[in-house]
Amino acid sequence: MGRSKEEFLEQFGADYGYPDAPRGIDELRATDFKRLEGMVYLDHAGATLYSEAQMADVAKDLMSNVYGNPHSQSDSSMATGDLVTSVRHQVLKYFNASPRDYKCIFTSGATAALKLVGECFPWSRDSRYMYTMENHNSVLGIREYALSKGATVSAVDVEEVIDPSKNHESDNFFKISKRSNQRRGDDALLHNYKNGSLTAISGNSLNLFAFPSECNFSGHKFNLSLVKFIKEGKFMSFPSQQQGHWMVLIDAAKGCTTEPPNLTLYPADFVVCSFYKIFGYPTGLGALIVKNEAASLLNKTYFSGGTIAASIADIDFVQKRKSIEQVLEDGTVSFLSISSLRYGFKMIDMLTISAIARHTASLATYVRKKMLELKHSNDKNVCIIYGQHASKVKYLKMGPTITFNLKREDGTWFGYREVEKIASLSGIHLRTGCFCNPGACAKYVGLSHSDLVSNFEAGHVCWDDNDIINGKPTGAVRISFGYMSTYEDAEEFLNFLQSSFVSKSVGLNNGYLVNMNTLNLEDYWSQQDVSDIRLKSITVYPVKSCQGFSVQSWPLTTGGLKYDREWLLQGSGGDILTQKKVPELSSIRTLIDLELGKLFLESSKCKDKLQISLLENLTHLSAEVDVYGQRYEVQSYGDKVNSWFSEAIGRPCTFMRCTSSKYRSCTINGRGDRLCRDTKSKLSFVNEGQLLLVSEESISDLNSRLSSNNGNGKHRLSVDAMRFRPNIVVSGSTPYNEDNWKRLHIGDAYFTSMGGCNRCQMINLYQSSGQVFKSKEPLATLASYRRQKGKILFGVLLNYEDGMEGEDAIVETWLKVGQEVYPSTE
């Protein structure tokens, strides 16, 4: 055991690892979570993991018993009904809710439970719906039902005011600050308004207040004494008899994984949960825990099988059942999934929920502390943690969740997508974005309404790659611990942060991207008559993401190498197929015979080769498609060609040829802006530049690093130039010299450098014995020294300068292997 773990156990040994349980964390991890070997899973707030013992119990149960539809009277059906009732009670017990006071309604998840409350709540024009800013979108969505019925909706900020003289947290006071009111309807500006605030309403109106037991963004745990505070109307400025009746909804989807609300102490009217958040399986099953009095107020319009006592098909007659569960559950419940809940609770009961809370809290507390200690070489903080340290209440309770962003030593931000990409290469599973919690995200990250609107207008939507806009993060990084998380997981994550994002005081070529501004290279173009750099190989890739073919010489056109990436495959849903989505594309071999004017294609999945005429006119099948934001006019092929490709990759697809692309223009304003891509050049189906160049010397340097990083491996790890799908490979330079080239001259051809090529997971795909495999390399090693502002760069993108004014002019200059290469840095 290392000294670091000894220190950790000295501080947290009483809480970490389930010392009082039949099995400790090390045994639990070794026997029930063997599949986690080699990875660090830190997204338990998104979905925790099921244990092997749990799934073995589920499988044994299903193979040993017969469960019938509970809406019947057979023995198997009656047995199922009894089992469902038993599990309902088990769920209520988890929330310490008496079956006399509460009912368990099974739903497809927490979101469905929230939707059920929203659509059945008896909204009126006098109703109010209030929710805390820190809430999931699924809670915000309830406002659509409220607003549609004329109710008033408000988001609020809740601040806990602690009185040190009082011993019980139930005596705490909450300061509630209301945001602007939301209403719909013609008289929205007149109804229930007085000087910008709500006036008193009729005393018999029903109102709803919603908050999470734990914020899924920050991990902030709300004091559940808020339930009593709200129900007693202490936060309103006018007499209680004029406030109407307040009901409380708790979103416990995140909080119940370590601290389920105790409904005997905090009698909320509605509580929602999803069971996969607690013990991983089953997915698609949740519950609404509803107080009996609250359930009687819900107005369910729709009826279905199992919800009614009688109905007549041809007249308006229906009699609903009396049972709350049968009325609110539509059709047959997911009884096999409900049966499996017993084995998830079995694991929780073995460890105990209080021990799980202490175990996960010990890890989160330790990691928070270590993250805050991380400093760059200039003593600037690396980690900005949201939640606890932004709160005025210094001892605010936190869940086992840490949400943060990272800063460079110059004070700029690392984008969260960059962090996620590097984490993935390191075998670390985490979450990024706003986690469907826009209020908490805006609050902690510091995004104003104008920021949010301008970000959307700039094209930012949920789950995209726009992680930094106008110098500010649009989201954050989140890690979260689960009951099977270990100290080793925490240490691996901290080591990842240290090695990947903390700057060190070292000399030149410190293992990160070479500083291009410090290099003083000769202008070979203007100062040398003979170059030592030679064109080593030329490769053409006619079909996007399929194999290319090498040639000794090849013509250039306004689009780059003639016929390069002039074809692609489109999926049945309109998506563009690439190796990242369809690895089988890498097994399709291509060849173009210029004399015959034909494209030849082969696949091991197809008996016959495919021949396509380069001169065939397909104008009757013309269309326009969008490929990564660029509009193209394309020609589609017929059923015979499409069937061949569909057989080759094992899915329906359409083969398309680029006939023209829109011209795009951009000015490269000096060295600092060289990542700008587009000039006035024709692009075929390439992502950015017309051609990709790599050097043998850069490949050699990369391989030496791969060997060093994997020195203890069984096999020497190396890659060749073709792993990067270059059009041009040059030799005779120095490693990464190409980064500094602005233009180059090969034979009679002139090219402009568009900057480095941002690499993705595609370079980690490789073929062996006819199969496609994926590894962490070489992208993981490249990430360790070739990162620049969120991009992992290797090779440079080129555009061909044809020297012609007209769009349609074509001059076929030829490239030939062995030609001298004259780069220019000016």
N, C-alpha and C positions, 0 to 999 in steps of 0.2 A: 504494500500500500504506500503510495506517495505521500510526501509531507502535506501537499495541498489537501488531499482527501482527509488526512488525519486532522488538519485544522478545521475542515468543514464539519467532521463528525464531533469534534470537541464542542462546536457551537450548536449543531443541529442534531446530534446523535439521538436525543430523546424523541425527536419528531420524525426523523428520516428513516425510511426503510421498513416500517411496520414491525418494530421490535416485539410487539405483543401478539402478533398474528401467527397462525400456524405456519405460514411461509413468509420469509422475508423477501425484500425486493430483488435480491440477486437470484434466489431460487425461482421466484415468480418470473423474472425476465428470462431466465435460462430455459425454463420448461414450457411457458405459455406464450412466449413472444420471440421464438427463434427466428422468425422471419424478419426481425428488426436488425439482425446482425449486419454490420457494415453501413447502417444508416442512422441518422438522428432525426426522429420524428417529433416536431415541435408545433403541431397544429391541432392540438386537442380541443381548442375552442371551436375549430371548424368541424372536427369529427374525431372522437377518441377511437381507440382500437379495441376490437374484441379479442378475447383470450382463446387459446386453443382448447382449454378445458371447457369453456363456455360453449364453443361450437361443437365439441364432441358430445356434450350433454344434449344439445339441440338435435343433432343428427340421431342420437340413440333414441330420443323421445319420439321423433317422427317415424323412425323405422320400427318402433315397438308398439305404437298406439294408432288407433283409427279415430280421426276427428271428423265428425260430420257437420253440415251446416247447422248452426244453432237455432235457426228458424224452422225447426221441425221437432217431431216427438220420438224419433228413433233413439235407440240406446246410445249410438255414437253422437247424435245431435245433442241429447240431454247431457252427456258427459262433457261435450264442448261447452255448453251453456254454463255448467257448473264451474268449469275451469276458468272461463272468462270472468265470472263473478268473483272467483277466488283471486284472480290477478288484479281485478279492480281494487279489491281490499288491500292487496299488497302495495299498489301504487299509492293509495290513500295513506297507508302506514308510513311510506317513505316521506310524505309531507306532514306527518303527524296530524292528519285530518280525520276526525271522527266520521264514520259512515252515517251517523245520525245527522250530521250537519252538512256533509259534502257528498258530491257524486263525482265519479270518474267517467268522463266521456272520451272514448277513444277517437282519435282523428288521424289523419295522414302525417301529422307533424305539428310543431308549435305554430307554424304559419297558418295551417288550416284551422287550428284552434282559435287563433286571433281573428281570422276571417269569420268564423262562426259567431264570435261575440259581436263583431262589427255589424254583420248582416241581421242579427236577431235582436240586438239591443233596441229598446223602445225609444228611439230618438224622437224628439219633438222640436218645435221652434224655440222652446224655452230651455232645451238641453244644452249642456256644455260638454265638450270633450277636451280634456287637458292631458298633455303628456310631457315628460321631461325631454329636454333637448337631446340627452344621451339615450337614444332609443333606436332599435332596429327599424328598418324600412317596413317590416311587417306590422309593426305597431303604428307607424305613421300612416300606413294604408287604411287603417280603420277610419281615418278622418273623411275618406271618400263617402262612406255610408252616412256619417254625421252631417257633413255638408250638404249631401243630397236631400236630407230631410229638414234642412233649414237650421240646424244646430250651429252653435258658435264653437270654433276650435281655437285653441291657444297652445303654443309650446311654452314651457316654463323652465327656468333654471332653479334648482333646489340647492340651498346652502344650509348645511347643518350647523347650528349654533350650540356649542357644547357649554354647559354650565358646570364648571369644576366642582361646585359645592354640592352637586347632586350625584348620587351613586348609581342611579339606574339610567340606562340609555333611553328608556321609554319616557323619561322626563325631559329629554332634549327638545329643543325648539328648532323648527325649520323655517328658514326665510325663503319664500317662494316669489320669484320675480317673473312676471308674465311678459312674454313677447307680444307682438301685435296680434289682434284678433283676426281670424279668418272666417268669412261668411260668404254664402252664395245666395243670389236671389235679387229681385228688383229693389227690395227695401233693405238691402244689407247694410246700407250706410245709416239707416234710421233705426232699425230694430235693435233694441238692447244696447244702445250706445249713449254715452253721456260724457262729453269732453274726452273722447278717446278711450274710455273705460266702460266696462259692463255695468249696467244698472241692476238693481235687484230684480229677481224673476219670481214667478209663482212658486209657492212652497212645495208643490207636489211634483215638480219636474224631476226627472232622473238624469243624473250626470255621471260621467265616467272619468276617472283619473288613472293613467297608465304609467308605470315605471318599471325598469328592469331590476331584478335583485342584484345583478352584477352587469356592468356595462361590458358588452362584448368588444368594444374598442379599447378602452383603457384598463379594464380590470377593476375599476372602482366599484366597491360593494356599497349599495345603498343601505342605509339604516332602515330596517323594516318597521321601526316605530312610526315611519311615515304613514303606514296604513291607518293607524288610529288617528293620527294628526289630520289626515285628509277626511276620514269618515266623520270626524267631529266638527269639520268645517272651520278649524282654527285659522286657516290661511285666508279666509274671506273677510272683507272689511264691513260687512253688514250683518244684521242679526241672523242667527241660524235658521229661524223659521221662514226666512225669505230666500234661503239658498237652494232650496230643493234638497233632494236626497243624493248624496255622493256615494258612488260605488268605486271600488278599487280593483284594478287589474295588475297583476305582477307577471312580467315576462321572465320566467325562471329558466329559459332555455340554456343560458350559460351558467347562471349561479347555482342551479341544482346539481351540477356535477360534483361540487365539493361542499355545498351548504344549502340543501333544499329548504325553502321557507317553512318555518314551523307554524302551521296554520292554527294551532291551538293558541299560540302566543300572539300571532299576527293574522287575524281572521280576514284576509282579503276575500273579495267576492269571486274573483277569477284568477286562476294561475295556469300558465301554459308551459309545456315542456316537450322535448323530443328525446326519445330514449337512446338514439345512437350517440347523442352527446354525453350520455352517462356511462354506457358500457359498450358502445361500438356497433352493436347489432341487436335488433333489426333496424334497418333504415326504413323510412316511409311510415313510421308509426310514432304518434305522439299522444298527448292527452290534454284535455281541458278539465281542470279540477274546479268545480263550480259549487258555490254555496247553494243550498236548497232554495232559500228565499230568492236569490239572484236568478236561479234557473227558472223559477216560476214566472219571472218577468220577461224572459226571452220569447220573442215572437218568431217561431219557425214557420215560414210560408210553405216551403216545398215539403211534400211527403213522398215516401218511397216504400219499398218492401221492408217490412219489419217495424215501420214507424206508426202503423195504423191498426186499429182494431177492426175497422170495416170501411169499405168504399163501394160505390156503385159507378159503373163505367159510363153510363149514358145520361146521368143526371148529376147535379152538383150536390153530392152527398159524400162526406168523409167523416169518420170519427177516429181521432188520433188516440194512441195509447196513453195510459196514465204515467208510465215509467219515464222518468226524465232521460235516462240513457237511451231508451228506445225512440223517444221523440227526436232527440238531437243527433243521433247517429243515423246516417243514411245507408240503407241497405245492409248487407252482411258485413260485419266487421272483419278485419284481417285476423281471423282467429288463430291461424298457425303462427303468425308473428307475435300475437298476444301470448300464446303458449310459451314462446321462446324467451319472453321477458323474465320468467322465473329464474333462468340460468344466468342472466345478467345480474339480477339482484343477488343471486347466490354468491357471486364474486364480491359484490359490494358488501354484503353482510359478513363475509369472511374477514375482510380487511377492516370494516366499519367506516362509515362516512366521516367520522371525526378524525380518524387516523389518516384517511385520504386527504382531508383538508390540511392537516399538519404536514404531511409528507410533501405535498405539492407546494405549500407555502414556504417550506424550508428551501426548496430549490429556487423558487422565484425570488425570495428575499436575497439569497446568496448571489444569484446572477445579477439582480438589480445593482447590488452594491459593487460588484466587480465591474459592471459596465460603466458605472459612474466614475470609476477610478481610471478608466482608459484615457490616456493623454497622447496627443501627437508630440513630435519632437520639440515643437515650440510651446508646449504645455497647454495647448488648447484642447478642450473637451472633444471627444469623438462622438459620444452618444447623447442624444437628447431624448429623455424618457418622458412620455406623456402620462398624466394621471396623478399619481401620488405627489410628485414633486412640484406640480403646478397648483396644487390645492392649498387653500388657506388653512385647512385642518391637517396639521403635520402628521397626526397619527390616524389618518383615514385608513379604513380597512381596504385591503386590496386582494383580489383573487390571484390565482397563479398564471397571470397574463402580463406580459411586458410588451408595450407598444412604443416604438421609437423611430427616430430617423438618425442618420449618421452624417457627420460633417467632415469635410477635408480640412487640412491644416490651414488653408487660406480662408476658411469660413464658408465656402460654398458647400452645397449639399451633394451627397451621393444620392442618386435616384433610387427609389425603392425597387424598381425593376432590375437595376444593376445588382443590388444586394441579393435579390431573389435568384438571379441568374448565377451569380457566383456561389450562392448557397447550394443550389441544385448541383453544381459541379463538385461540391464538397460533400455531397450525400446528406445535406441538411434540408429538411422539409419544413417550410414556414409559410406564412401568409402575408400578402401585401395588398395595399389599396386602402379603402375606407371601411371595408368589412360590412357593407350595407348599413352603416350607421352614420348618415351624413351630418347629423347635428353634432355628435361627439367629434367627428373628424374635423369639421369646420372650427369647433371650439378649441381643440387642442393644437391643431396645426396652424391656426390663425388665419383662416380663410373668411373673408368678408362676403356679403351677398354679391358685390360687384366682382370679386375674385371668382366666385363659383360660376357666375353667368359668363364672364369673359373666358374662363377655362372651357366651358361648354361650347361657346362660340368658336373657340380655337380648335375644336374637334375632340376635346377630352370627354370620354364617357367611361362608365364603369368597366373595369377589366382591360383597359387598353394600356399602351406603353408610355403614355404621356405623363411621366412621373414628376417632371420639373417643368413648370411654366412660369415665365417671367421671374426666374430665380427662386421660386417658392415650391416646396413639395405639394403635390396634389393628394397625397395620402401618406401612408406610413408602413412600417414593417411590424409584424406581430409574431411573437413566439408565445406558446402556452404549454403548460405542463399537464400531464395526465397521471392517473394512478400508477402506471407502469414506467413513468419516466425515472431516470437514474441520475446520480451525480456525474457519471461518465457522459451522459447526454449534455448536461450543463457545461462540463469542462470542454467538450468538443466544440460546442457553440462559442464559448469564450475564446478558445484558441483560433477559431475561424475568424472572429472579429479582429483579433490581434494580428494575425498574419495577412489578412486581406484588406484592412482598412486603416490601420494605424501606421502613420509615417515614422520613419526612423532616421536618425542622424548618421548617414553613411555617405560615402563618396560617389563619384560618377558611376553610371551603370549599376545602380544599386539593386538591380533585380526587377525594377519596374520599367515602364516604358521609357526608352531613351528620349531625353529632352532634345527635340529636333532643333530648337533654337541655339543650342550650344555647339552644334556641329559646323565645322568650317570646311565645306567640300569644294573641290575645284569645279569650275564650270567646264565639264568635259566637252560640251557642244562647241563652245566658242574658243577653247584653248588647246584642244588636241586634234591632231589629224588622224590618229589611229587610236581606237578604243580597245581596252582589254576586255570589255564586256561583249559577250556574244549572245545571239539568239539561239537557245539550246533546243527548244521544242515549240511546236504549234499544235494546239488542240481545238477542234471545233465541236460544239455541242448543239446539233440541230434541234433537238427536242428538249425543252426545259426539264431538268432533273433526271434525264436519261443519260446513258453512257455517251461519252464523246469518242472521237477518233483522231489519231495523230497523223499529221501530214508533213512532208518536207517543204512544201510551199503552198500558199493559199492567197486568193485575191481579197482585197479590201473594198468595201463600198461605204456609202455614207452611214450605214448602220454598224460599221465595224467589220469583223470577219464575215465574209459572204455566207449567208444561210445560218449563221450562229444564232441559236435560240429563236428561230423563226417559227417554231411550232410549240404547242403545249397541249396538255390534256385538261379538260374541264369536267368536274364531277357532275353527277345528276342533279345536285342541288345548286349548281352554278358556281361552286367553289373551284379555285385553281388548285390542281393536284401537284404536290411537290414531294420530294423524298421524305420530308419531315412528317407528312401525313401518310404517304404511301411508299414505304421503303422498297416495294417491289419494282418501282420505276428504275432503280439503279441496276436492275438485271437486264434491261432492254438495251441491246447493242445497236448502234447506228453507224451508217456509212453513206457518204455522198460521192457519187461518180459524176464529175463535172462533164465528162465527154458524153456519157449516156443521158445526162440530165435527169438522174433518178436518185431518190433517197431510199436506202435499203434498211430494213429493221428486222431484228431477230430477237426471239425470246424462247427460253427453255420451256415455257408453258404453251407455246404455239407450235404446231407441227410444221407449218409453212412459213417461209419468210414473207415479209410484206414489202412490196415495191410501190413507191409513189412518185409520179412524174413531177419534176420541179416546174414544168411549164403548163401544167393542167390549170385551166381557167374555171374557178369555182364561184364566179360572181353571183350566180343565182342562189348561193347559200351564204351571202354576206350578212354580217351582223356587227354589233359593237359591244365590246366587253370591257370591264374594269379589272385591271390587274395591278393590285397594290397602289391604287389611287391614280393610275395612268389609264386614259381611255385609248383603246385600240380598235381599229377596223379589222375584222377577221373574216376568214372564209372557213366554213365547216365542211367536213368530209361526210361521205355517205355511210350507210349501215355496214357495208363490208369492212371498211377501214375501222370504224368505231367498234365493231364486234371483235376484231383482232386485238385491239388495245384492251378492251374489256376482259378478254380472256387472259391476256398477258398479266394484268394487274389484279384480276379477281374482283372487279367492281365495274358497274356501268360508267361509261365516260364518253366524251366527245373530243375528237381530234380537231384542233384548230390551227390555222396558219395566219400569222400577222401579215396584213397587207399595208398598213400604215399606222403610225402613232402620231399623236399631237406633239408639236414642237414645244419644248420648254426652255426657258432662259433663266440664267442666274449669273451674277457677277462674282468672281472670286477676288475678294479684296485683300490680298496679301496672305501671308503665312498663317495668321491666326484664324482665318475663315476657310481653311482649305478643305474642310469636310463638306462644303457645299458641293452638290453633285451635278446639277443640270446645266448644260450649255446648249447652244442652238445646234443640236445634233439629233439625228434620228435614233430612236431606241427601239430594238426589237423586244422580246420578252425577257430582258434582263432586269434585275431589280434596280440597279443604279447606273453604273458605268457600262460602256459598250464592251470593254475587254478587261480581263483580270490578269495582272502580271505578278508572278512571284519569282524569287531568286533562289538558286541552289544553295547559296551561302546562308541565306536565312533559314532554309529548310535544315541545313546541316547544324546550325546553331540550335534550332528547336530540338532536333534529335539528341543533341548532347545534353540538353536540359531534361528531356524525357528520360534518358538513361540515368541521369543523376537523381531525378525525383523518384524513379522506380528501381533503384539499385538493388533492393531486396527482393524484387519480383522474380518469378521463375523464368520468365522470358524477357529478352531484351525488347524494349518497346521503341519502335521507330515508325515514321510515316514517310511516304514519298510525296512528291509535289502534287500528284494527281488526286490526293485526298482533298485538296483545296479547289479542285475543278478550275485550274487556271487555263486561260487561252494561250498565254505566253510564259515560258520559263526562260530566264536568262542566267548566265554564269559569268564568273570573272569579276564580280563586284565584291563588296564586303557585306556582312550581315546587316540587313535593314537599311542599307544605303538608299534603297528605293523610296523610303519614306520621305526623303528630302527632294526627290526629283519633281520638278514642276512641269517639264516637258521632256520629250525624248524623240530621237530621230533614229529610225531603222530603215536602211536603204533609202528609198524615195518617200517613205511614209513618216509623217509627223504626228505626234500624239500629245495630248494635254492630260496631265495627271489630275484626277478628281479627288485625290486623297486616299487614305487607308480604307481597306475593305473590312467592314464590321462583320465578324464571324459569329456563327450561331451553332446550335447543336448538330447541324447537318454534317459538319466535318468530323463528328464522333461516330458516324455510321461507317461500317466497313463490311466487306463481303468475305465469307469463308465457306468453302464447300457449297457454293450456290445459295447460301443463306445470308441474310442481312443481320448484323449485330450492332449494338450500340454500347459504347464505353464512355468514360469520363474524359478520355484523352483524344486529341491533343488540346482540347479547349481549356481544360483545367489548368494545364501548364501555361498556355498562352495567357490566361487570365492573371497569372501571377506576375507577369512582367510586361504585358502588352496592352494594358488597360489605359484608356484615355477618355475621361468624362463619360463613363458608362458604356463605352464601346470596347470590344476586344478586337484589336486590329492586326491583320496579317495579310500582306500583299497590298497592291495598290490598284485602283480602278483607273482606266484610261478611256479617253474618247479620241477617236480618229479625226484629224483635221484634213478634210478632203480638198480644201482650198477652192471650192466652187461656190458661186453665189446662189444659183437656183436650187430649189428644193428637190427637183427631180433629176438633177445632174448626177451622173455616176462615173467615177473614174476608177478603174480597177487596177490600182497599184497592188503589187504582190509582195508578201513577206516570204522570206526564205530562211530555213534553218542555217545557221552559220554566219548570218549577217552581223556586222558590227552594230552595237547599240551605243548611241551618244546621248547621255542624259544631261539635262541642264537644271541647275538649281536657281536660275534667275527667272 
